[in-house]
């Protein structure tokens, strides 16, 4: 039995002190930072660690790179293009067949430019080949090339390429929203797990102290039983209580290990999760005053303007508005003006240097365009309702978090008073036991009641801290700029 007691305390001692991975351990297993200084691990430090090195947050940051790539891809539709084109034609003139076979043509070098408004233009030089003559804008067998294309109705300022450019311009704000959402969720999960870890250590400490009291009493009763001053059954009952509390402590120790491993998934260093040592467990901070109604009202307004869920719907609405404008533009008839040099050699040889044209197209049924308008308009109506729902959801989240904070604070007061009363009863029962006016059974029951009361107090305080984290999440505090927290140095001086 003595060896078993020593083994339990040795296992708990390993948890309370800094731990490290044994030699040859796998690199992807969570490891305890052996060089961590014995200073309390604060929640701000955990959140700063998440900001600095969490893989999911870094992965969300890659969305910014993808957004820049999407913008560059859309801009590619409007890149200036340098064109060199040579055209030749062999023919026998029907009006002058004695000349025989002739080879004439041209070599064009020009720059083709396209604007997001839909207007296209080109400018360059044409060099004639053979006996071809240049009828327009010619000088020394060369010709100045100037051309243009203007859509007067459909496609002017609103066209598929320009719409894609506008959508790609929203890719960067959308990436910011996704990063903010990931940051919010990670911070909430990290805060909840942090307080679970702290509470697990506090509860294990309660069980360890209870076990120590039971072991000391068992030794006293055992000595008294050997001297004939106590009944042997009292020693058996005291020993049974020791074994019961030892079993509870072992279960609490397992919970500590579990919560420590879970917390390590938020503390990454060099691509490996780090498990903080038990020596860094902080105490619970004192409860803060509840926010005033004016502060809560301001927090709701801020949350409605900064929560990623609301911003995401706004960006989706902007994208849909682009699609709606494009669909409405497709309902217009097509009227295009074009002026450009002749591009076919046969026309050029005949002396047709430039061509001018106006083209009008007017579809009758417009089923495709009308269907696109109806689809975009329906989506716009749905997004309006979604926006309204998200805003109300944010308000409800704030109210719910505030209610959790208030009730948790009330639970702390009630649990603390219950704990104090239980300790008073425990001390009184021990005094009576010392006078021989009660039995070991009643002392054990009073101590169990005190332990249960302290456990309820610890859980109430942990729930209060988690409720505060929920309130910060609900108000969108963590969706803003990263907190200016300087992490503690995790390497002792001299290393």
Secondary structure, DSSP 8 states (H G I E B T S, - for coil): -HHHHHHHHHHHHHHHS-----TT--TTS-EE-TT--SS---HHHHHHHHHHH-HHHHHHHHHHHHHHHHHHHHHGGG--EEEEEEEEEEEE-SS-GGG-EEEEEEEEEEEEEE-TTS-EEEEEEEEEETT----SSEETTEEEEEEEEEESSTTSS--HHHHHHHHHHHHHHHHHHHHHHHHHHHHHHHHHHHHHHHHHHHHHHHHHHHHHHHHHHHHHHHHHHHTTSS-HHHHHHHHHHHHHHHHHHHHHHHHHHHHHHHHHTT-EETTEEEE--GGG------------HHHHHHHHHHHHHH-HHHHHHHHHHHHHHHHHHHHHHTTS-EEEEEEEE--SHHHHHTT--EEEEEEEE--SS-HHHHHHHHHHHHHHHHHHHHHHHHHHHHHHHHHHHHHHHHHHHHHHHHHHHHHHHHHHHHHHHHHHHHHTSS-HHHHHHHHHHHHHHHHHHHHHHHHHHHHHHHHHHHTTGGGSS---------S-TT-
